[in-house]
Structure formats: structure tokens, C-alpha cells
Amino acid sequence: MRFTFRQLEIFVEVAKDENFRLSADRLGISQPTISNHIRALEERAGGKLFDRRRGSAARLLPLGRELLVEARKLLNSADKVARAGQNSGPPIQTLKVAAGDFILDYVLRPALKDYHRLEGVPDIELIAATPGRTMTAMLDEGMADICFFTGAAPDEPGMRAERLCAVSVGLYASPALAQTVAAAERLDDAPFILAAQNSPTDRWFMTVLGGLGIAPRHVAARSQYPDVILELVCAGKGIGLLFDDMARPRAAAGQLLRLPLRVPSSHRYMVFARNFTDPGVLRSIAFLRKTVRTLGG
């Protein structure tokens, strides 16, 4: 059986998500592309890899489980070879870029159409950072080539962080809720919209709120998606900690008010675990750097 590494990479990701659409969104490619790669892989493997039924998860069949073990071995071996060869190996065909939901949804995905107009650059695979797994762990394990995130620069051996821009954040509420909480001495009892519990974003939220002397006792809702948090805040369901560049259009439309609390600015970073010399990859990095940097508040 002859497979391409791209087919194996996509197969492993779909096996992890058990959902073709979810994998397509996370990788930044179309669902038909996912299906085509899996179909080609099934033709070479000699049978179906997934049990796909409408409305249910895509479960691995016995042949798929067998292939998953071999695929992981092959990809791990390929990654070790790439790391050993570093810059002397063949050009990178796919640049794996990891980021949180906000940067993925509001910055990188909208920029892909412009990126694909560039000449001589590798494909980009967008990877959503998952709760419980740090960006540096993704780099160290070869799950990502580059990471973008907002927060403090990593202080780990082998990691190179480039600060791209300052990012301003604020506490926002709907106009009606803002009037309600304005008279309160403390905001601890006000409703808050927070990130998914125990996620890196949630820990960042709580650190920022703690620095303001706020310990939320009423969590009205949680979401891992920034756009959902934004909509809930606009609907008056609770106070939310939002990036100013994300909230500004809604504030201009009268849907949000920024509470008069001084929230410290943060920074956006681009982090590498290796050096790149391939001209196409360097053009990719320059494009990504400029794209993310333009969002600075």
C-alpha cells in the first residue's frame, strides 16, 4: 500500500475528532478535501476505515484501527527524521500553525484567501489549541511548527518567541447590564461569561479578574468560542473580558459598553521551536507575522 504523509496526517486527525466537519474546520481546509483524502486512503488500504452514519460520530472500523497504529508510527518516524535533518531536509510542504480560537477565527482563516495568492509557499494547516495542552508542548511534540498566542512569553529551552504587538483588553457589558452593575460596590456578584472551565483561556481570564480584585460568584455561561462569548455579552447575559479590537465594532454600534476598569494590556507572540531557512517558509512566516501584527490594539 502506498500512502502520502498528508493522507496519513488527515486520517489521524479525523480519527481523533471522529467528525469530518470538525477536522476540516480545525485544520483550515474544506470538508470535501478531508473526504477525498480519506477516500483515496481507503482505496489504497483496501476497505472502509470509518463507520460513517448521519448524525453520529465517525467511528474507526477494525481496518481503520489497524491503520491508525501504523500511521502514528510512520508520522512519528518522519517527524524524527525531519528534526534530525532540520534545515538540510526537503522543503516543507505543509506548515502547521497553531493558535487559539480568536486568532484562528478572526485573523488567520480570513487571511487564507490572500495567502493562497502567494507564489512558492507551503500549504498551511491551522490547528486549534486544545485545553490542557500548552503551545510549547505542541511545538515540542511536532504537532505544530509555529504557534501564535496572547499572554506571557514562554521561558523554556529551545523556544524562540517573537513579540508581535501589544493587545488591549477590557471588561464589557450590554448597556442595560452596565447600568445595573454601575451602582454595585463590587462586581463579584454580577453575572460573568467565562471561557471553558480549566482551559488556558479560563485561567487567563481568572488571572486578569483577580488582578482587578474580582472573584466572580455568578458564572452565567461558559464557552470555548470567542464569538459565542461576544454574542452572550451583547445579549446582556453577563460581563465578558474581550479583546478591544474584537469588541470595538459592537461598542460603536451601541451594543456594548466598556466598563471603567483599567485592564492591563497583554501581548501577542509568535513562537518557534526550530529555525527555518527555506525561502517559501520564510515568506509564509513574513505573511503570518504581518497578518497577526495588524490586529494589535
C-alpha positions in Angstrom: 0.0 0.0 0.0 1.3 3.4 -0.9 0.1 6.4 1.1 1.1 10.0 1.2 2.0 11.6 4.5 -0.7 14.2 4.0 -3.3 11.5 3.8 -2.0 9.8 6.9 -1.9 13.2 8.8 -5.5 13.9 7.9 -6.6 10.4 8.8 -5.0 10.6 12.2 -6.7 14.0 12.9 -10.1 12.7 11.8 -9.7 9.6 13.9 -9.0 11.9 16.9 -12.1 14.1 16.2 -14.4 11.4 15.0 -16.0 14.1 12.9 -15.1 15.1 9.3 -16.6 18.6 9.5 -14.9 19.3 12.9 -11.5 18.2 11.5 -12.0 20.3 8.4 -12.7 23.4 10.5 -9.8 22.8 12.8 -7.3 22.1 10.0 -8.5 25.1 8.0 -9.4 23.0 4.9 -12.8 22.1 3.3 -14.8 19.0 4.3 -14.7 17.7 0.7 -10.9 17.8 0.8 -11.0 15.7 4.0 -13.4 13.2 2.4 -11.3 13.0 -0.8 -8.1 12.2 1.2 -9.9 9.6 3.3 -11.5 8.0 0.2 -8.1 7.8 -1.5 -6.6 6.2 1.6 -9.4 3.7 1.8 -8.8 2.7 -1.9 -5.2 2.0 -1.1 -5.9 0.3 2.2 -8.5 -2.0 0.5 -11.5 -1.2 2.6 -13.5 1.3 4.7 -11.7 2.9 7.6 -14.7 4.7 9.3 -18.2 3.8 10.1 -20.0 7.0 9.0 -23.7 7.4 9.7 -25.7 10.6 9.5 -26.0 12.2 12.9 -23.4 10.0 14.6 -19.6 10.1 15.2 -17.3 8.7 12.5 -16.1 5.6 14.3 -13.0 3.6 13.3 -13.6 0.2 11.8 -11.2 -2.7 12.5 -9.1 -1.8 9.4 -9.0 1.8 10.5 -7.8 0.9 14.0 -5.0 -1.2 12.5 -4.0 1.6 10.1 -4.1 4.2 12.9 -1.4 2.4 14.8 0.9 2.2 11.7 0.1 5.8 10.7 1.2 7.2 14.0 4.4 5.2 13.9 5.2 6.4 10.4 4.4 10.0 11.2 6.4 9.9 14.4 9.4 8.4 12.4 9.0 11.1 9.7 9.0 13.8 12.4 12.1 12.5 14.0 13.9 12.4 10.6 12.8 16.0 9.9 14.0 17.1 13.3 17.3 15.3 12.8 17.8 16.8 9.4 16.4 20.2 10.5 17.1 22.7 7.7 19.0 20.3 5.4 16.0 18.3 4.6 13.5 18.7 1.7 11.3 21.8 1.6 8.3 21.9 4.0 5.1 21.1 2.1 2.7 21.9 4.9 3.3 24.5 7.6 1.4 23.6 10.8 0.2 26.7 12.5 -1.4 26.6 16.0 -3.4 29.3 17.7 -6.3 29.9 20.0 -9.8 30.3 18.7 -9.8 34.1 18.4 -6.7 34.3 16.3 -7.8 31.4 14.2 -11.3 32.6 13.5 -10.8 36.3 13.3 -7.3 36.6 11.9 -5.8 33.6 10.2 -8.8 31.9 8.5 -10.0 35.2 6.8 -6.4 35.7 5.6 -6.1 32.3 3.8 -7.5 33.6 0.5 -4.8 36.2 0.3 -2.2 33.7 1.4 -3.0 31.3 -1.4 -2.3 34.0 -3.9 1.4 33.9 -2.9 3.9 32.0 -5.0 6.2 29.3 -3.8 4.8 29.0 -0.3 3.8 25.8 1.5 0.2 24.8 2.4 -0.9 26.0 5.8 -2.7 23.7 8.2 -4.4 25.6 11.0 -4.6 23.8 14.3 -6.8 24.9 17.2 -5.0 24.8 20.6 -6.8 22.5 22.9 -7.4 22.9 26.7 -4.8 21.2 28.8 -2.1 21.3 26.1 0.3 24.3 26.0 1.5 25.8 22.8 5.1 24.9 23.7 4.1 21.3 24.2 2.5 21.3 20.7 5.8 22.6 19.3 7.9 20.2 21.2 5.9 17.2 20.1 5.9 18.2 16.5 2.2 18.9 16.4 2.9 22.5 15.2 5.7 24.4 13.5 4.6 27.8 14.6 2.3 29.0 17.4 0.5 32.3 17.9 -0.9 33.2 21.3 -1.7 36.1 23.7 -0.1 36.1 27.1 3.4 35.9 28.6 6.4 34.9 26.6 7.4 31.2 27.1 10.5 30.7 29.2 11.5 27.2 28.0 14.7 25.9 26.5 14.7 25.7 22.7 11.7 28.0 22.3 12.1 31.3 20.4 9.4 33.9 21.0 8.9 37.0 18.9 6.6 39.6 20.4 4.4 40.9 17.6 2.2 43.6 19.2 0.5 44.8 22.3 -3.1 43.8 22.8 -5.6 45.9 24.8 -8.5 44.1 26.6 -11.4 45.3 28.6 -14.5 44.3 30.6 -17.6 44.8 28.5 -21.3 44.5 29.2 -24.5 45.4 27.4 -25.7 49.0 28.1 -28.6 47.7 30.3 -26.3 45.4 32.3 -23.7 48.1 32.6 -26.2 50.4 34.2 -27.2 47.7 36.6 -23.7 46.9 37.8 -22.5 50.6 37.8 -24.0 51.1 41.3 -22.5 47.9 42.7 -19.6 48.3 45.1 -18.1 45.1 43.9 -18.6 43.1 40.7 -18.2 39.7 42.4 -22.0 39.0 42.3 -22.5 40.3 38.7 -23.1 37.6 36.0 -20.0 36.8 34.0 -19.4 35.0 30.8 -16.2 32.9 31.0 -14.2 30.6 28.9 -14.4 26.8 29.0 -13.6 25.7 32.6 -9.9 24.9 33.3 -8.9 25.9 29.8 -5.8 28.1 29.3 -8.2 31.0 28.3 -10.2 30.5 31.5 -7.0 30.6 33.6 -6.0 33.8 31.9 -9.5 35.3 32.5 -9.3 34.5 36.2 -5.8 35.9 36.5 -6.9 39.2 34.9 -10.1 39.4 37.0 -8.1 38.5 40.2 -5.7 41.4 39.4 -8.7 43.7 39.4 -9.9 42.3 42.7 -12.9 40.5 41.2 -13.8 36.9 42.2 -16.9 36.0 40.1 -19.5 34.1 42.1 -22.1 34.1 39.4 -21.0 32.4 36.1 -23.9 32.8 33.7 -22.4 30.9 30.9 -19.1 29.5 29.5 -17.9 28.9 26.0 -14.6 27.9 24.4 -15.5 30.1 21.4 -14.8 33.9 21.5 -17.6 34.8 19.1 -20.1 33.0 21.3 -18.8 34.9 24.4 -19.2 38.1 22.4 -22.8 37.3 21.4 -23.7 36.4 25.0 -22.3 39.6 26.3 -24.1 41.7 23.7 -27.3 39.9 24.6 -26.9 41.1 28.2 -26.3 37.7 29.7 -23.2 38.7 31.6 -19.9 40.7 31.7 -17.2 39.5 29.5 -13.4 40.0 29.2 -13.0 40.8 25.5 -10.1 42.0 23.2 -10.8 45.6 22.4 -10.2 45.0 18.7 -13.0 42.4 18.8 -15.5 44.4 20.8 -14.9 47.8 19.2 -17.3 47.4 16.3 -20.1 46.3 18.7 -19.4 49.2 21.0 -19.6 51.6 18.1 -23.0 50.1 17.2 -24.2 50.7 20.8 -24.4 47.0 21.7 -21.6 47.1 24.2 -20.1 49.4 26.9 -16.6 49.1 28.2 -16.7 49.2 32.0 -14.4 51.9 33.5 -11.8 49.5 34.9 -8.2 49.6 33.8 -7.3 46.2 32.5 -3.6 45.6 31.8 -2.6 45.1 28.2 -1.2 41.8 27.0 1.0 40.9 24.1 0.7 38.6 21.1 3.7 36.3 20.4 4.9 34.1 17.5 6.8 31.1 18.9 9.1 28.6 17.1 10.9 25.5 18.3 13.3 25.4 15.2 15.0 27.7 12.7 13.7 27.9 9.2 15.8 28.8 6.1 13.5 27.6 3.3 12.6 30.7 1.2 9.0 29.6 0.8 8.6 29.0 4.6 10.2 32.4 5.3 7.7 34.1 3.0 4.9 32.3 4.9 6.2 33.4 8.2 6.5 37.0 7.0 2.9 36.9 5.8 1.6 35.4 9.1 3.7 37.9 11.2 2.2 40.9 9.3 -1.3 39.5 9.5 -1.3 38.9 13.2 0.6 42.1 14.0 -2.1 44.2 12.2 -4.6 43.1 14.9 -2.7 44.8 17.7 -4.7 47.0 19.9 
